[in-house]
């Protein structure tokens, strides 16, 4: 077993004295300052935007009030634009067209408290898009809140409106109300849509299920955008061994808010009752082999070309495992204006650092199990990482970095509950080294 390596230090001159600094501590300090500076700049930008939107709402309210009280016609707005433009030539938002949007804005959101707490947090361009595209007040309010929660760009907001996300959200057929505790079932229901819109795929009528799966993986960023916030990708054709037979899950995710695995099975035909039986089997296997004691029960989503509601209801009625059935739609291509607004792989890594921790923990657990089987020290049933490590240590075949991994294991186990980003990154670094050593030991047989 290797000893714990000493922390790197560097000598730094401070005036006449020379001191040693802990590089790891200094790096963490710099990272903390960077986060605080970036957060302050972000708050400043939000503050400026909020004041501008509130100004526009106030102008719109005043115009609306004058027109209602004094009977001013629409042409007064043209004159206002000229007068205000002369008074404030440096401001570009005082055109007649924009003043009309301000009036419509105040008319659409008459509650000043709601404006301050919600829509003032959105850029003006988002609010204009909502005014143009969504006429129903309840639906407009829902899109506004979703745009804030998910940080949608204007083009992503437009795409979600065009795809009728409001009507699709939470409309899949499920048995969640019976199979999941009440405090979780409502959230689980809301993460499902019906239908899912895979308009970033271009597949012909002769496609196979494997073609659909490969297309979704090739457009993983677009898929995650459609699935929604919180889905961490674990793998495709994810291998499970049950009773000495091999099984493969089409898509496996971990949901960071629900704190559970999500199995997605893809079907290029209409729903059949046997699909639910197969999904029930997969959910039992994932719960047994991958689920951590702190995780919630695994959820299954069956995506089909079509479905009969009565058949789905009968198929799910007596199942004790939480699952839902939804349809999907394919279109010709992703709108060009949307493509540039999808986050890159690097942006996903920065925004969701915990995803890599969850995925790495699963890979380590699987590699440990494979090594235990190869060395003849496997238990009769799957056990957790800690117990497998103890077994390998007892037999003297554990990797050299085992102690470092044991210290990082708490972070890995708590990743779905939210941990510090720096701690998550350090755990990934340690786990990656450990996994490489583990595979090297296995390859040596």
Secondary structure as UniProt FT lines:
FT   STRAND          9..14
FT   TURN            15..16
FT   STRAND          17..22
FT   HELIX           23..70
FT   HELIX           75..87
FT   TURN            89..90
FT   HELIX           96..108
FT   HELIX           112..117
FT   HELIX           119..121
FT   HELIX           124..133
FT   HELIX           137..150
FT   HELIX           154..162
FT   TURN            163..164
FT   HELIX           165..168
FT   STRAND          173..174
FT   HELIX           176..179
FT   HELIX           182..191
FT   STRAND          196..198
FT   TURN            199..200
FT   TURN            205..206
FT   HELIX           209..218
FT   HELIX           220..227
FT   TURN            229..230
FT   STRAND          231..242
FT   TURN            243..244
FT   STRAND          245..255
FT   TURN            256..259
FT   STRAND          260..266
FT   HELIX           273..289
FT   TURN            293..294
FT   STRAND          299..304
FT   HELIX           309..317
FT   STRAND          323..330
FT   HELIX           336..339
FT   TURN            340..341
FT   HELIX           345..351
FT   HELIX           353..374
FT   TURN            375..376
FT   HELIX           385..394
FT   TURN            395..396
FT   TURN            400..401
FT   HELIX           402..413
FT   HELIX           415..417
FT   HELIX           421..443
//
